[in-house]
Amino acid sequence: MTNKDEVDYQKTKKGQQITNTEVSRKSVASYIYELIKNPNEDLKESIGLEKNRY
């Protein structure tokens, strides 16, 4: 994880290859916030986060 001041991530699901292991703490916090707002999103899923490649 990095301390960069950015929100830039993409989700990967179980079985998908993670190609970029760098992600900011702010991105992780943003994803958690979205889960709190939408508790049915990614329910019972195994999710990985990585910095968006594009």
C-alpha positions as CSV (number, residue, x, y, z in Angstrom):
1,M,0.0,0.0,0.0
2,T,1.0,3.6,-0.6
3,N,0.2,6.8,1.1
4,K,-0.4,8.6,-2.1
5,D,-3.3,11.1,-2.1
6,E,-5.3,9.4,-4.8
7,V,-8.4,7.3,-5.4
8,D,-7.6,5.0,-8.3
9,Y,-8.4,1.3,-8.1
10,Q,-10.1,-1.5,-9.8
11,K,-11.6,-4.6,-8.3
12,T,-10.6,-8.2,-9.1
13,K,-12.6,-11.2,-8.1
14,K,-11.3,-14.6,-6.9
15,G,-9.5,-16.4,-9.8
16,Q,-8.6,-13.2,-11.6
17,Q,-4.9,-12.4,-11.8
18,I,-3.8,-9.2,-9.9
19,T,-1.2,-7.5,-12.1
20,N,-0.5,-4.3,-10.1
21,T,-0.1,-4.8,-6.4
22,E,0.1,-1.1,-5.7
23,V,-2.9,0.6,-4.2
24,S,-3.3,3.7,-2.0
25,R,-4.8,3.6,1.5
26,K,-7.2,6.3,0.3
27,S,-8.4,3.9,-2.4
28,V,-9.0,1.2,0.1
29,A,-10.9,3.6,2.3
30,S,-13.0,4.7,-0.7
31,Y,-13.9,1.1,-1.5
32,I,-14.9,0.4,2.1
33,Y,-17.0,3.5,2.1
34,E,-18.8,2.3,-1.0
35,L,-19.4,-1.1,0.7
36,I,-21.0,0.7,3.7
37,K,-23.2,2.7,1.4
38,N,-24.1,-0.4,-0.6
39,P,-24.0,-3.4,1.7
40,N,-25.2,-5.8,-1.0
41,E,-22.3,-5.0,-3.3
42,D,-19.7,-7.8,-3.5
43,L,-21.6,-9.7,-0.9
44,K,-20.0,-13.1,-0.3
45,E,-17.2,-12.3,-2.8
46,S,-13.5,-12.5,-2.5
47,I,-12.3,-9.1,-3.8
48,G,-8.8,-7.8,-4.5
49,L,-7.9,-4.2,-5.1
50,E,-5.2,-2.9,-7.4
51,K,-4.3,0.4,-9.0
52,N,-6.1,0.9,-12.3
53,R,-3.9,0.0,-15.2
54,Y,-5.4,2.6,-17.6
